[in-house]
Amino acid sequence: MSEFFKIDPRLEKLAEQAEALCAEPFERVEAIRAYNEEKVLRAFLDNRVSEIHLNGSTGYGYGDLGRETLDAVYAEAFGAEDALVRHSFVSGTHALSVALFGVLRMGDTIVSVTGKPYDTLEEVVGLRGKGNGSLRDFGVDYRELGLTPAGEIDFGAVPDAVRGAKVVYLQRSRGYSLRPSIGVETIGRLVETVRRVNPEAVIMVDNCYGEFVEKREPTQTGADLVIGSLIKNPGGGIAQTGGYIAGRRDLVEQCSYRLTCVGMGKEVGCTLNQNRPMYMGFFWAPGVVANAVKTSIFAACLFERLGFPVYPRYEETRTDIIAALKLGDAERLVAFCQGIQSGSPVDAFVSPEPWDMPGYDSKVIMAAGAFTGGASIELSADAPLKEPYAVWLQGGLTYQTGKTGVLLAAQSMAEKGLLNL
């Protein structure tokens, strides 16, 4: 029994049983952690990272060795030709937008082969809004291929869907859906399928929540570009902001022209005081990601034993850090998120409430008592208050505190009479 938190003994008993069931999945996670920690260390050594690289620059940022070497470290670890790692990316959606606008031109077509993209990208591609500077406003056509009834890529329909496309876009994580996340092996199969009918297509992967969950990254199976956020997996809970784009050198250069300006690209952009946390965060990232995956596995096992549908199930192979827990109604969603908040190291004393968050089409409740605002590699949970009334849980800097947060979420539901024990 916990000495520091009031948890119903029946919940604690269920937690013990859940941890015992999770032993084998945890072993798999630890093996991946060890592999990726060595891979990242090798990238640091090969690129001769030194104290000088941890210092920042000001002004235009010309000749910033720290910035240039960090790009090289990311590129090597991800098996890419080049990378663009910058604190000036304000979010994963911003990095994705830069990549799309950097590569696409008037008359081009982008095809999403994983159905509708994440909510915040809908306005970027032109699914919502008009005259706001979306890709559609600039003459880029957007199409999407629906998933199979099982929530998987429809490989039979991919060849026809991608013919003539400039960009074939794939969202690796589930977003606000209950579909499976997309593993690296599946991405490799998609690359082969696309190359047979459209060898010139740029295969772009939204890699958010997926970095270091497996031993390989999508670029190591043929994807042309991968994009993500530093306040998710690769920032290791230490990077304070930022994002990255990695992949083919020519495409990364095009993206850099969109981030800064044509002709300057990667050669400018001061790093201020952000180099040290970005380097350190990347170094810690494989271990932190492993803690987040273990927290996710534990949550899935516990809530399945409490009678709720969970996606994925605890014993399934993980390809991102997220667990979706289908709780059934808005009251349970709110109670769960308030419990997560109560176990957070920052702002545990506040109680989250649903609100009209920009970029979403329904009220959303978010729990995130994090050292870095919005950092979803730290334990957090969010849920749109609409069908299927599921909460998406992610993060956990350490497994023990992640586990405690999950138990406090269940305790919050139990105290409100929303849980059968």
N, C-alpha and C positions, 0 to 999 in steps of 0.2 A: 504494500500500500504506500502511496506517495506521502511523504512527510510534509510536503509544501503545498499540495493542492487537494481540494475536497472533491474526490471522485467516488461515485457510487461503487461499493464493493463488487456489485454484479458486473459493472462495466470493467472494472479492473480484472476480474476473472476472465471475461471475454477477451480482454486485451492480451492476457497471458496465453490463452488458447490461440489467438490470431498470430502472435509472434512465433509460436511453435510451428504453425502451419507455414509461415513465411521463411523458414530457415533455408530451404533450398533456393527459392527465388533470390534471397539475400546473398547467397553464395555466388550466384551468377552476376549480380550487381557488383560485388567486390572484385571479381575477376576482371570485369570491364574497367572498373576504377583503376586497378593496378596497371593495366595495359595503357590506358589513356594518360595516366600520370607520367609513365615513362616516355610516351610519345611526345608530350608537351615538354618535358625536361630536355629531350633530345633536340627539339626545335630551338630551345633557349641556347643550348650549348653550340649547336651548329651555326647559329647566327651571332655568336660571341657577344651576348648581352652583357653590358657593363654598366657601372654606376652612371656614366655619362648619359646613357639612354633613358634613365629614369627622370632626368630633368626636363623641364618644359621650355618652350619658346614663347615669344610674344610677337606682336605685330603681324607681318606677313608669314612668318614661320619658315623662311627660306633655309634650306640645309638642316632641317630638324632631324638629326640622326635617330633620335628616339622614335619619332613617328615612322620613319622609313624602316627601321629595324623591326618595330612591332608589326608592320604590314608583312614583313618577311617571315616572322615567327608564326603568325596566323596562317599564311600561305602554306608553309611547310607542314604544320600540324593538320591542316585540312586537305593536304594533297592537292593544292591548287598552284597555279602559275603565279598569281599575284593576289593581293588583298588591299582593301581600303578600310582601315579601322580608324574611326574618328569619334571624338567626344561630341562633335557638332551634329551628329545624328540624334535627333530628339526622341526617337522611338523606333521600334521595329517597322511600323507602318511607314515612317519617314524614309528609312533605308530602302524599303521595298519600292516606294514611290520614286526615289532617286534612280534605282536600278531600272524600273520600267520606263521612265521618261528618258533615261540615258541611252537605252537600247532601241526603243521604238520610234518610228517616224510616221508621218502622214501617209495613210494608205496601208499601213501594216495591220496585221491581225494578231491578237493575243487570244490563246485558247486555254482556259483553265480546265484541266482534266480531273480536278477533284471537286467539281461542282462550284457552288457559290463561294467566293472568298470570304475571309474574316470580315466582320461588320465594318471595321474602320477603313477597309480598302474599297468598299463599294462605291464611295464617292470618287475615289481616285480613278477607277476604271470607267465610271459613268453610269453605274446602275442606279444611283440616286443623285439628285441635283441636276441642274442645267445651267450652262453658262458660267460655271465656277472654275473653269480651267482644267477639267478632267481630261483623261486620255481621249475620251470620245469627242470632246470639244476640239481637240487637235487632230481629228480625223483618223484616230486609231479605232479599229473595230474590235469589239470584245465578244467572244463566244465562250460558252462553257459546256462541258460534257458532264452529264449527271453520273452519279455513282450507281453501282448496282444496288439491289435491295439489301444486300449485306453490308453496304457502306464501303465497298471497295472500288478501286479503279476499274472501269469497264474496258478491259483490254481488247475485247472484240470490236468495240466501237472506236478505239483510239486511232487506227490508221486513217479512217475517213475524216475524223474530227480534226486532225492536225495537218492535213494536206494544205499547203499554202500558208501556214501560220509562220509568223516571224518569231514569236515567243510561245513556247509551251510552258505553262505555269502550273506549279504543283504546290499545294499547301500541305506540308508534312504533318502538322498537328491537327487535332480534331476541331479546334475553334469551339464555338458554341453549338456543337452537335454531339451525337452519341456514336458517330462512326469511328472505326479504328483509326489510329494514327498510321502514317505510312512509313514502313521500315526502309532501310538503305538497300536491302536486297530487292525489294519491290521497285524502288526507284531505278536500280540498275536494269531491271526488266523493262521498265518504261522507256529508258534511254534507248535500249536496243530496238524496241518496237517503233519509236519515233524515227530513229535514224534510218530504218529500212524504207520509210515512205517520204521522209522530209529531212535529209541529212544536213541541211543548212539551218534548221531551226535552232534557236537558242533555248535550251532547257533550263528554266529558272526555278529554284526551289526556295520557298519560304521555310527556312530551317529553324524558326523560333520554337523553343522548348525541346528541340531534338539534339542539340550539340552534346557530344560525349555520352549520350545514353547508350550508343552502340560503339563498337570499336572503329568503325569507318564512318566517314561523312559522305554526303551525296556526291561531292566532287570526285571522290575516289571510285565512283562507279560510272563516271561519265557526264554528270550534270555540268552545265557550263557556268552557272552562277549559283551560289548559295548566299542567303541574306539573313541576318538576325540582329538581335538587340543585346547590348552589353548588360542591361539590368535584368536579363534572363540568364540562361546557362553560362555563356562564355565569360561573363563578368565576375563569376565566382562570388557574388555578394559583396565585392569590394569596389568594382568600377562604379562610379557615381552616376554615369550617364553614358550614352553613346551607342553605336551600332557598327556593323561591318558588312562588307560585300566582298566575297572571295570567288575566284574562278579563273577563267581565261584572261590572259593579260590584256588583250585588245578590248575586251568587254569591260573589264575593271577600269581601264582608261576612259572609255566612253562614259561610264558612270561618274568618274571623278570630274569630268567636264560639267556634268549636271549639278554636282554638289558645289563646286566652286564656279569656274567659268571656262569656256573653251580656250585652249592654249595654255592654261595654267594647271588645271587638274590637280594632280597629287603633289605638285611642287610647292603649293602654298597651304596655309592653314596652321596657325599657331596652336600649340598643345597646352599652353598655360601650365597649370599644375596637375594635369590629368594623366601624364605618362605613367607615373609610379602606380597608381591604383589600377590602371588598365593592364599593365604588365603583371602585377601581383594577382589581380583577379583571374587572369587567364591561367596563371600557374596553379592557383587553387581550384579552378573550375571543375576538373574531373572528380575531385573528392566531394565538392559541394553538390555536384549533380548526382553523385551516387547517394548522398544523404537524402536528397529530394526524391529520388526514385524509391528508396526504401520507405520513406514517409508515405508516398503514394501507394505503394504495395500494401503497407500496413492498414491504411485507411480503407482501401478496397476490401481487404479481408475482414476487418472489423464491421464495416457497414453491411457487407453481405451477410454476416452472421446475425446482424440486427434486422435482417429481412428486406433490405433495399437492393434494387438492381444496381450494379456497378459496372463501369466501362473504363478500362478492361478489368477482367477478373484478376485476382491477386496472383495467380500462378501463370498468367499469360506473359509472353515475352514483351518487354517494354521497348517502345520506340520513341516515346517522349516522356516528360515528367508528370503529365497530367492524369488525374483520376476524375471521372465524371460520376457523381453519385445522384441517382434519380430519387429525390426525396418526396415527390408527390404533390406538394402544395407550397404556396408562398410563405405560409407561417413557418414551416419547417426550414425553408431556405434562409429566412431571416434569423431564426434561432441558431442555425448552424453557423452562419457567418459571425454572429455576435459572440458565439463561443470561441471561434478561431481568434477573433480580435482580443478576447480576454486572456489568451495565452500568448500574445505577441510581446516582444521585448520593448516596443515603443507604442505609446498610446493605448495600452491595454485597458485603461480606465474609461475610454470612450466607447459608445455603442453605435455601430454603423446602421444606417437607415437607407432604404431604397431612394434613388434619385434619378433625374433625367440627365444621364451622362452624355456629353457630346459624342457623336458618331454612332450612337445606338438608337434603335427604334422602339425601345421599351424601357421602363424603369429598370435599373440595375442596382444590386447591392454588392458592395465590395468590402472585404475584410483584409487589411494589409497594414499591420503595425510594424513597419519596416524601417531599417536604418536609412535606406534610400527610397524615396517616394516612388511608389508604383513598382518596386522591384519584385517581380514574380518568381525569382529564384529564392527569395525569402518566402516563408510560409504565408500563403494568401489564399483567398477563396472569393469567387465572384459568381453571381447568378443573375441572369435576366428574369424578371418576374413574369414569366410566360411559359407555356408548354415548351418542353416536357417537364418543367419544374425540376430541373437538375442544377446542382452546384458543381462548379469546376474548381478542383483543388490542385494547387501546385506549390512547389518549393519546400524549403526546410534546410536552413544552413547546417544544422546538426540533426541527426536522426532522433536523439532523445527529446529535444525541444519540439521537433515536428510531431513526434508521437504524442507528446503532452498536449499540444494544440488540438490534435484530432480528438483526443479523449475529452478535452474541455468543450469541443463542439458537440459531441454526443451528450455530455453532461448538461449543456444548455438546453438541448432538446428534451432531455428527460425531466428537467426541472419544470418545464412548461407543459408537461404531460403529452409530449409529441413523440414519445419513444416507448415501445413495449419491451420491458426487461424481464 
